[in-house]
Amino acid sequence: MSRKPFLEAIRIMAAVGWADGTMGKEEADMLRQMIEVGPLTPDERAVARAWLHSRPDADADSLQLSEEARVDIFRTAVRVAAADGRTVRAERDMLADLADELSLPDALARAVRDAVRDENAAKLPAYAKLFRRPLHTLQGELTSLGSYKDRALLLVNVASECGFTPQYEQMQALHQKYEARGLTVIGFPCNQFGAQEPGTPEQIDQFCTANYGVSFPMMEKIDVKGDEQHDVYQTLSEIPDAAGEAGEVQWNFEKFVVSADGDTITRFRSKTKPDAPEVVAAIEAGLP
């Protein structure tokens, strides 16, 4: 697509977004992604950014574009909307309005959406669903493992009163050593094993900071097994350890190393220290 049709795509979508008098957050986010990653000159990008704050000038006739160009505009918009692995309702509505504005028949618009869906499915990592599960941080903020996209992960169910609790020291050391190379260590407090994580979020945070200087992300207290098992651990429980044994987490401080590409997860049981050679080897193999 030439730069002019791409800029026209932004203009049309901005006009659609402003049609009700306001630009919604999801619509603005979608346009912002297109503006920042699209084939625009600095001057074109500046013009497009202005449309995030005010409605474009009177609509040009999009039908002056060839059908190929109009399909290309729509395909680009669909790809951007699906770039984070999901398309929210506001984005779907905006895409429907864009298809109407571009005078694309329903069947053609549907074919473009299906093709992009299949294209994205072919690119998904083996454990894509792991990154889409909603999580809350220890401070209660909504997040997901998708926030750490393209980074290797060391996921550990932790507890403050366990014989393995000193493993926090090695976890923090790994965080400091490998963070700049693309590793994120994440702790998941859990009170299911010997009731060894009884504290409040504030108490857990204070304990980890005061005793081990923990600076890696900590999630809210969750269940890693049983009827209330968190979705993240439903996926992790399917992973076998070195002996080929899968199933529910058995005790505090089981470890899962997730490769940066999301295609490999390696499981280690509680007795294996975070800095054991086999864990470090899995981390280094999984770095981006």
C-alpha positions in Angstrom: 0.0 0.0 0.0 1.3 3.5 -0.8 1.5 6.0 1.9 -1.4 8.0 0.6 -4.0 5.1 1.0 -2.6 4.3 4.4 -3.1 7.9 5.5 -6.6 7.8 4.0 -7.3 4.7 6.1 -6.4 6.7 9.3 -8.5 9.6 8.2 -11.5 7.5 7.4 -11.2 5.6 10.7 -10.8 8.9 12.6 -13.9 10.3 11.0 -15.8 7.1 12.0 -14.4 7.4 15.5 -15.6 11.0 15.8 -19.0 10.3 14.3 -20.8 10.4 17.6 -18.9 13.5 18.7 -16.3 11.8 20.9 -13.3 9.6 20.3 -13.5 6.5 22.5 -10.4 5.1 24.3 -10.4 1.8 22.4 -10.9 3.6 19.1 -8.1 6.1 19.9 -5.8 3.2 21.0 -6.4 1.4 17.7 -5.7 4.5 15.6 -2.6 5.3 17.7 -1.2 1.9 17.0 -1.8 2.3 13.3 -0.2 5.8 13.3 2.9 4.7 15.1 3.7 1.5 13.2 2.3 2.4 9.7 4.2 3.5 6.6 3.9 7.3 7.2 6.4 10.1 6.8 7.0 12.3 9.8 4.7 15.0 8.4 1.9 12.5 7.7 2.3 11.0 11.1 1.9 14.5 12.7 -1.3 15.1 10.6 -2.7 11.7 11.7 -1.9 12.3 15.3 -3.9 15.5 15.2 -7.0 13.5 14.2 -6.9 11.8 17.6 -7.8 15.1 19.2 -10.1 16.6 16.6 -12.3 15.4 13.7 -10.7 15.3 10.3 -11.9 17.7 7.6 -14.9 16.9 5.4 -14.8 13.3 4.2 -13.1 12.6 0.9 -14.9 10.1 -1.3 -13.3 6.8 -0.4 -14.8 5.2 -3.4 -12.2 7.0 -5.5 -9.8 4.3 -4.3 -9.7 1.0 -6.1 -11.3 -2.0 -4.5 -7.8 -3.4 -3.9 -6.8 -0.3 -2.0 -10.0 -0.3 0.0 -9.5 -4.0 0.9 -5.9 -3.2 1.9 -7.1 -0.4 4.1 -9.6 -2.7 5.8 -7.1 -5.6 6.2 -4.6 -3.2 7.8 -7.2 -2.0 10.3 -8.2 -5.6 11.1 -4.6 -6.6 11.7 -4.0 -3.7 14.1 -7.2 -4.5 16.0 -6.2 -8.1 16.4 -2.5 -7.4 17.2 -3.0 -7.9 21.0 -4.7 -11.3 20.5 -8.2 -10.1 20.9 -10.7 -7.6 19.3 -12.9 -5.8 21.8 -16.4 -4.7 21.0 -15.5 -1.1 20.3 -12.9 -2.2 17.8 -15.4 -4.6 16.1 -17.9 -1.8 15.9 -15.3 0.5 14.4 -14.3 -2.1 11.9 -17.9 -2.6 10.8 -18.3 1.1 10.4 -15.1 1.2 8.4 -16.2 -1.6 6.1 -19.5 0.4 5.4 -17.5 3.6 4.8 -15.3 1.7 2.3 -18.4 0.2 0.7 -17.1 -3.3 1.1 -19.7 -6.1 0.8 -20.3 -8.0 3.9 -19.0 -11.2 2.4 -15.7 -9.5 1.4 -15.2 -7.9 4.8 -15.9 -11.2 6.5 -13.4 -13.0 4.2 -10.7 -10.4 5.1 -11.4 -10.8 8.9 -11.3 -14.6 8.5 -8.0 -14.5 6.6 -6.4 -12.3 9.3 -7.7 -14.6 12.0 -6.1 -17.6 10.3 -3.0 -15.6 9.7 -2.7 -14.8 13.4 -3.6 -18.3 14.5 -0.6 -19.6 12.5 1.7 -17.2 14.3 0.4 -18.0 17.9 2.9 -19.5 20.3 2.2 -23.0 21.6 1.1 -21.6 25.0 -0.7 -18.5 23.7 -3.6 -18.9 26.1 -1.3 -18.6 29.1 -0.6 -14.9 28.1 -4.3 -14.0 27.8 -5.4 -15.1 31.3 -6.3 -12.0 33.4 -4.3 -11.6 36.6 -4.1 -9.0 39.4 -0.9 -7.8 40.9 -0.3 -7.9 44.7 -1.5 -4.3 44.7 -4.8 -5.3 42.9 -4.0 -3.9 39.5 -5.4 -5.8 36.5 -2.7 -7.3 34.3 -1.8 -10.5 32.4 1.4 -12.4 31.4 0.8 -10.7 28.0 2.3 -7.6 29.7 5.6 -9.5 29.6 5.4 -10.4 25.9 8.7 -11.4 24.3 10.4 -12.0 27.6 11.4 -15.3 29.3 9.5 -15.9 32.5 10.3 -17.7 35.7 6.9 -18.4 37.4 7.0 -19.6 41.0 4.2 -20.2 43.5 5.6 -18.7 46.7 4.9 -18.7 50.5 6.4 -16.7 53.4 6.5 -19.5 56.0 7.8 -22.5 54.1 11.1 -24.4 54.4 11.7 -23.4 50.8 11.1 -19.6 51.4 14.9 -18.8 51.3 14.6 -19.6 47.6 13.4 -16.0 47.3 17.1 -15.1 47.6 18.0 -17.0 44.4 14.9 -15.7 42.6 15.9 -12.1 43.3 19.5 -12.8 42.2 18.3 -14.3 38.9 16.0 -11.3 38.5 19.0 -8.9 38.9 21.3 -11.0 36.7 19.0 -11.6 33.8 16.4 -8.8 33.8 18.4 -6.7 31.3 18.7 -9.8 29.0 14.9 -10.4 28.9 13.9 -12.4 32.0 11.0 -11.6 34.3 10.7 -13.5 37.6 7.1 -13.5 38.9 5.9 -14.7 42.3 2.4 -16.2 42.9 1.6 -16.2 46.6 -0.5 -19.3 47.6 -1.8 -20.4 51.0 -2.8 -24.0 49.9 0.2 -25.9 51.2 0.4 -26.0 55.0 -1.3 -22.6 55.2 2.2 -21.1 54.9 1.1 -17.9 53.1 -1.5 -16.5 55.6 -0.7 -12.8 55.3 -2.5 -9.9 53.6 -1.1 -8.4 50.4 0.6 -5.7 52.5 2.2 -8.2 54.8 3.4 -10.3 51.9 4.9 -7.3 50.2 6.6 -6.1 53.4 8.0 -9.6 54.2 9.4 -10.0 50.7 10.9 -6.6 50.6 12.4 -6.5 54.1 13.8 -10.0 54.1 14.9 -10.6 50.5 14.8 -7.2 48.7 12.3 -8.6 46.2 11.9 -6.2 43.3 10.4 -8.6 40.7 6.6 -8.6 40.1 4.4 -10.3 42.7 0.8 -11.3 41.9 -2.2 -11.5 44.2 -2.7 -14.6 46.3 -4.3 -17.4 44.2 -5.1 -21.1 44.3 -2.8 -23.1 42.2 -4.8 -26.3 42.4 -8.3 -27.6 43.3 -11.7 -26.3 42.4 -10.6 -22.6 42.5 -7.4 -23.2 40.6 -6.4 -20.0 38.7 -6.5 -20.2 34.9 -2.8 -19.6 34.6 -2.1 -22.7 36.7 -4.7 -24.8 34.8 -2.3 -24.4 31.8 0.9 -24.9 33.9 -0.4 -28.0 35.5 -0.5 -29.7 32.1 3.3 -29.3 31.9 5.3 -32.5 32.8 8.5 -32.3 34.9 11.8 -34.0 34.0 10.4 -37.3 35.1 7.4 -36.9 32.7 5.0 -36.3 35.5 2.4 -33.6 35.0 -0.6 -32.6 37.2 -1.3 -30.2 40.0 1.4 -28.3 41.8 2.6 -30.4 44.7 4.0 -27.8 47.1 5.3 -24.3 47.4 8.1 -23.0 45.1 7.5 -25.2 42.0 9.1 -23.4 39.1 8.0 -23.0 35.5 10.4 -21.4 32.9 8.5 -20.0 29.9 10.5 -19.2 26.8 10.3 -15.7 25.3 8.6 -17.1 22.2 5.9 -18.9 24.3 6.6 -22.2 22.7 8.4 -24.0 25.5 7.7 -24.4 29.3 10.0 -26.3 31.5 8.9 -27.5 35.0 11.0 -27.9 38.1 9.8 -29.2 41.5 10.2 -27.4 44.8 13.4 -29.0 45.9 15.2 -27.7 42.8 16.7 -24.4 43.6 16.0 -21.4 41.3 19.8 -21.1 40.5 20.3 -24.9 39.9 22.2 -25.5 36.7 19.2 -27.1 34.9 17.0 -24.1 35.8 19.6 -21.6 34.6 20.1 -23.6 31.4 16.4 -23.4 30.7 16.3 -19.7 31.4 19.3 -19.0 29.1 17.8 -21.2 26.4 14.5 -19.3 26.7 15.8 -15.7 26.6 14.8 -13.5 23.7 
